[in-house]
């Protein structure tokens, strides 16, 4: 089965493996994560704090 960007139901120029677009129609910026979006049990260490 082949799909084309003109096929209804498909989102052209949108990576199916990427995060869903924001309500603003923009791709979410991975560097602009919302506070608390990461698991509190496994926070990323802040730069400079790691020994």
Phi and psi in degrees as a GROMACS rama.xvg file:
@    title "Ramachandran Plot"
@    xaxis  label "Phi"
@    yaxis  label "Psi"
@TYPE xy
-112.917  141.931  UNK-2
-119.074  143.072  UNK-3
-118.249  154.733  UNK-4
-56.4708  -21.8433  UNK-5
-85.6685  -4.45196  UNK-6
-72.3743  124.798  UNK-7
-57.6848  140.362  UNK-8
94.2558  -14.2036  UNK-9
-96.4313  149.413  UNK-10
-107.825  100.994  UNK-11
-62.7534  146.437  UNK-12
58.7821  30.9793  UNK-13
-129.547  121.249  UNK-14
-73.0595  122.056  UNK-15
-65.3559  -20.242  UNK-16
-89.2877  -7.88781  UNK-17
-85.6861  169.443  UNK-18
-67.767  151.921  UNK-19
-62.9971  148.517  UNK-20
-64.4296  152.686  UNK-21
-75.2398  165.141  UNK-22
-57.0927  -19.6732  UNK-23
-83.7519  -3.7585  UNK-24
83.782  13.8791  UNK-25
-111.69  152.066  UNK-26
-71.0561  135.46  UNK-27
-63.8215  135.597  UNK-28
-84.4777  116.944  UNK-29
-61.7722  -18.9079  UNK-30
-87.252  -7.57969  UNK-31
-115.726  51.7172  UNK-32
-68.3265  144.678  UNK-33
-74.0765  148.625  UNK-34
-57.5268  130.964  UNK-35
85.7948  4.90276  UNK-36
-76.4011  -20.06  UNK-37
-97.5544  150.494  UNK-38
-59.2008  129.904  UNK-39
-67.5946  -21.4942  UNK-40
-76.7469  -13.9125  UNK-41
-142.863  64.0088  UNK-42
-73.5429  150.182  UNK-43
-78.7559  133.963  UNK-44
-65.9129  140.397  UNK-45
-71.6413  146.446  UNK-46
-57.9868  130.91  UNK-47
96.4499  -14.4089  UNK-48
-92.929  -17.1274  UNK-49
-77.4631  136.4  UNK-50
